[in-house]
Amino acid sequence: MFGLFKKKSKIDILQKKYDGLMEDYHRISKINRREADKKFVEAEAVMKEIDAIIESKEANK
């Protein structure tokens, strides 16, 4: 209840986007492999962005 108004971090937002893209990838992979590969590439780009944020936080410590 107390987390209801808590602001989400950029990593949390990107992780949710990544999870959604991977779900789309899995669902579409059964129908159209080319479109599924596009979703996978998008998801990988989001994961690289998450990794960059984490690395920059660790470098600032």
C-alpha positions in Angstrom: 0.0 0.0 0.0 2.8 2.4 0.8 4.5 1.7 -2.5 1.4 2.9 -4.4 2.8 6.4 -5.0 6.5 5.4 -5.2 8.1 6.7 -8.3 9.6 3.9 -10.5 13.2 4.1 -11.4 14.3 4.2 -15.0 15.6 0.6 -14.7 12.2 -0.6 -13.5 10.5 1.0 -16.4 13.0 -0.4 -18.9 12.7 -3.9 -17.3 9.0 -3.8 -17.7 9.4 -2.8 -21.4 11.9 -5.6 -21.9 9.6 -8.1 -20.4 6.7 -7.0 -22.6 8.9 -7.2 -25.7 10.1 -10.7 -24.8 6.5 -11.8 -24.3 5.6 -10.4 -27.8 8.6 -12.1 -29.2 7.6 -15.5 -27.8 4.0 -15.1 -28.9 4.9 -13.9 -32.4 7.6 -16.5 -32.9 5.0 -19.2 -33.5 3.4 -17.2 -36.3 5.9 -15.0 -38.0 9.6 -15.5 -37.4 10.8 -12.3 -39.2 8.5 -10.1 -37.0 9.6 -12.0 -33.9 13.3 -11.4 -34.7 12.5 -7.6 -34.9 10.9 -7.8 -31.4 14.0 -9.7 -30.1 16.3 -7.0 -31.5 14.2 -4.3 -29.8 14.4 -6.2 -26.5 18.1 -6.6 -26.8 18.5 -2.8 -27.3 16.5 -2.2 -24.2 18.7 -4.7 -22.2 21.8 -2.9 -23.4 20.4 0.3 -22.2 19.7 -1.3 -18.8 23.2 -2.6 -18.6 24.6 0.8 -19.5 22.7 2.4 -16.6 23.8 -0.2 -14.2 27.4 0.1 -15.3 27.3 3.9 -14.9 25.9 3.6 -11.4 28.7 1.2 -10.5 31.3 3.5 -11.9 30.0 6.4 -9.8 30.4 4.5 -6.6 
